[in-house]
Amino acid sequence: MTTKPQLYSLKMRASQQNNHISGAENIITEPELEEYCLRLLKRALQHSKGKPDFINLKIEAVQPEEILTLPAMPVHTITTDTPEAGMAAVRGQMERLGLAHIEEIMQIWQQSYAMRGAMLLDADTLQRLEPDPERGVRATYIDAQNLPGALAAKQGKNHFNEALVLATKVAHHPNIVAELCISDDPDYVTGYIAAKEIGYVRVTTLKPLGSPDGGRVFLFRGNQAELADCIDYLQHQKVLVQM
């Protein structure tokens, strides 16, 4: 009988004067721990947003039966040349989803730029639902499944892969209507809107190059019991996404 290798969740968070600099995570085997710890440490120390004064590496054992495996969402790309055109493309996708209050949601999205996690917003009432408005809600315990460890380590940060993994987990919950995201990386201007009905829609220009602005909104629809289940799922369910 073959014994499955022990798995671990590895998370890195880096900040400067309590301002978020960088974050990343993996679900990996024990022999990969040293390599990945070094990789994430290097990523924290060499980020374009500055040199952190605090770096945290957290390692937790994960049991195989705790992991939910999901297929990656279908990907579509909308090419835009300006942030204005990019935001117009996002509005168009929100219209496809039948969302009301589109302009209000777009304005509220900007309030997430200073948050450490994502904003959780009622899609209909526009009520903010995250328990800690400063911290927000984090979608964690995620990784891509079909990327060999050595290849992933050579790739370093891959905005697209990491965002697709996160968006796939988020959209899988039945009470999530859509997700809006702009990276806070000054060197990366692509963002996305994702939902079960439309897939993962990349929009190539959503902010000016060099802008540190970026934030994430999860649009929720459901009752209080479903809200509690959604938050627990986003923050605690272990997920591997088949790429």
Backbone hydrogen bonds, N-H to C=O, Kabsch-Sander energy under -0.5 kcal/mol:
donor,donor_aa,acceptor,acceptor_aa,energy
7,L,62,V,-0.9
8,Y,28,I,-3.0
9,S,60,E,-3.3
10,L,8,Y,-0.6
10,L,26,N,-2.9
11,K,58,K,-2.4
12,M,24,A,-3.1
13,R,56,N,-2.1
14,A,22,S,-2.8
15,S,54,F,-2.4
16,Q,19,N,-2.6
19,N,16,Q,-1.7
21,I,14,A,-3.0
22,S,14,A,-1.7
24,A,12,M,-1.9
26,N,10,L,-2.4
28,I,8,Y,-2.4
28,I,26,N,-0.5
30,E,6,Q,-1.3
32,E,29,T,-1.1
33,L,29,T,-0.5
33,L,30,E,-1.5
36,Y,32,E,-2.4
37,C,33,L,-2.7
38,L,34,E,-2.1
39,R,35,E,-2.0
40,L,36,Y,-2.6
41,L,37,C,-2.1
42,K,38,L,-2.3
43,R,39,R,-2.1
44,A,40,L,-2.1
45,L,41,L,-2.0
46,Q,42,K,-1.3
47,H,44,A,-0.8
50,G,47,H,-1.5
53,D,15,S,-2.0
54,F,15,S,-1.7
56,N,13,R,-2.9
58,K,11,K,-2.6
60,E,9,S,-2.2
62,V,7,L,-2.7
66,E,63,Q,-2.1
67,I,64,P,-1.5
68,L,238,K,-2.8
69,T,67,I,-0.5
70,L,240,L,-2.4
72,A,242,Q,-2.1
76,H,200,Y,-2.7
78,I,202,R,-3.3
79,T,77,T,-0.6
80,T,78,I,-0.5
86,G,82,T,-2.1
87,M,83,P,-2.7
88,A,84,E,-1.9
89,A,85,A,-1.8
90,V,86,G,-1.9
91,R,87,M,-2.3
92,G,88,A,-1.9
93,Q,89,A,-1.7
94,M,90,V,-2.2
95,E,91,R,-2.1
96,R,92,G,-1.7
97,L,93,Q,-1.4
98,G,95,E,-1.6
99,L,94,M,-2.1
105,I,101,H,-2.6
106,M,102,I,-2.4
107,Q,103,E,-1.9
108,I,104,E,-2.5
109,W,105,I,-2.4
110,Q,106,M,-0.9
110,Q,107,Q,-0.6
111,Q,107,Q,-0.5
111,Q,108,I,-1.5
112,S,108,I,-0.5
112,S,109,W,-1.7
113,Y,110,Q,-1.4
114,A,111,Q,-0.6
115,M,112,S,-1.6
116,R,134,E,-1.6
117,G,135,R,-0.8
118,A,137,V,-2.4
119,M,216,R,-2.8
121,L,119,M,-0.6
121,L,218,F,-2.9
122,D,127,Q,-2.8
123,A,220,F,-3.0
126,L,122,D,-1.6
129,L,120,L,-3.5
130,E,120,L,-0.6
136,G,132,D,-3.4
137,V,118,A,-2.7
140,T,138,R,-0.9
140,T,234,L,-1.9
143,D,239,V,-1.1
145,Q,241,V,-3.2
152,A,148,P,-2.7
153,A,149,G,-2.4
154,K,150,A,-1.8
155,Q,151,L,-1.8
156,G,152,A,-1.1
162,E,158,N,-2.4
163,A,159,H,-2.5
164,L,160,F,-2.6
165,V,161,N,-2.2
166,L,162,E,-2.1
167,A,163,A,-2.9
168,T,164,L,-2.2
169,K,165,V,-1.9
170,V,166,L,-2.5
171,A,167,A,-2.7
172,H,168,T,-1.1
172,H,169,K,-0.5
173,H,169,K,-0.6
173,H,170,V,-1.3
176,I,173,H,-1.7
177,V,175,N,-0.6
177,V,219,L,-3.2
178,A,219,L,-1.0
179,E,194,A,-2.2
180,L,217,V,-2.3
181,C,192,Y,-2.3
182,I,215,G,-2.2
183,S,190,T,-0.8
188,Y,185,D,-1.8
191,G,203,V,-2.3
192,Y,181,C,-2.3
193,I,201,V,-1.8
194,A,179,E,-2.2
195,A,199,G,-1.6
199,G,195,A,-2.6
200,Y,74,P,-3.2
201,V,193,I,-2.4
201,V,199,G,-0.8
202,R,76,H,-3.2
202,R,200,Y,-0.8
203,V,191,G,-2.8
204,T,78,I,-2.2
204,T,202,R,-0.5
206,L,189,V,-2.6
210,G,186,P,-3.0
211,S,208,P,-1.9
215,G,182,I,-0.7
217,V,180,L,-2.4
218,F,119,M,-3.4
219,L,178,A,-3.1
219,L,217,V,-0.5
220,F,121,L,-3.1
220,F,218,F,-0.6
221,R,175,N,-2.2
227,L,223,N,-2.1
228,A,224,Q,-2.2
229,D,225,A,-1.9
230,C,226,E,-2.3
231,I,227,L,-2.5
232,D,228,A,-2.1
233,Y,229,D,-2.4
234,L,230,C,-2.7
235,Q,231,I,-2.1
236,H,232,D,-1.9
237,Q,232,D,-0.6
237,Q,233,Y,-1.5
238,K,66,E,-0.7
239,V,141,Y,-2.6
240,L,68,L,-2.2
241,V,143,D,-2.5
242,Q,70,L,-3.1
242,Q,240,L,-0.5
243,M,241,V,-0.6
